[in-house]
Amino acid sequence: MTKAALVEEVARISDLTKKDSEDVVETFLQSIIQALRRGEKVELRGFGSFRLRRRESRQGRNPKTGAQVDVPSKLVPYFKPGKELKELINRDLEPAREPYSLNEQFVQVQDLKY
């Protein structure tokens, strides 16, 4: 789903104008970004949480020249899905069936009635 599709869905469900829906989505996203920039954890119960993780500095390589490059440490956003979200996504999925072994296939062929 794209941001534009999300705006459309908010407008459809809430009977807001497209412009108002865009403002709602943009405010929501900016609120998350600002909280993360302040170093806060954003937790949406039942959905998941957004956090920052620090990646340490390291030595990298320029792929074009092969020269070593210092890659500085940085913060990266991280999303951890909540338990309820995971359950909702997996609720209607059937457990995957293991492929038949050769023995099972042979038994099934023997049981066929001609």
URSULUR-V630566 format. One record per residue. RES is the residue in one letter. SS is DSSP state (2 for helix, 1 for strand, 0 for the rest). Layout:
# URSULUR-V630566
RES&SS  RES&SS
This chain:
# URSULUR-V630566
M&0  T&0  K&2  A&2  A&2  L&2  V&2  E&2  E&2  V&2  A&2  R&2  I&2  S&2  D&0  L&0  T&0  K&2  K&2  D&2  S&2  E&2  D&2  V&2  V&2  E&2  T&2  F&2  L&2  Q&2  S&2  I&2  I&2  Q&2  A&2  L&2  R&2  R&0  G&0  E&0  K&0  V&1  E&1  L&1  R&0  G&0  F&0  G&1  S&1  F&1  R&1  L&1  R&1  R&1  R&1  E&0  S&0  R&1  Q&1  G&1  R&1  N&0  P&0  K&0  T&0  G&0  A&0  Q&1  V&1  D&1  V&1  P&0  S&0  K&1  L&1  V&1  P&1  Y&1  F&1  K&1  P&1  G&0  K&2  E&2  L&2  K&2  E&2  L&2  I&2  N&2  R&0  D&0  L&0  E&0  P&0  A&0  R&0  E&0  P&0  Y&0  S&0  L&2  N&2  E&2  Q&2  F&2  V&2  Q&2  V&2  Q&2  D&0  L&0  K&0  Y&0
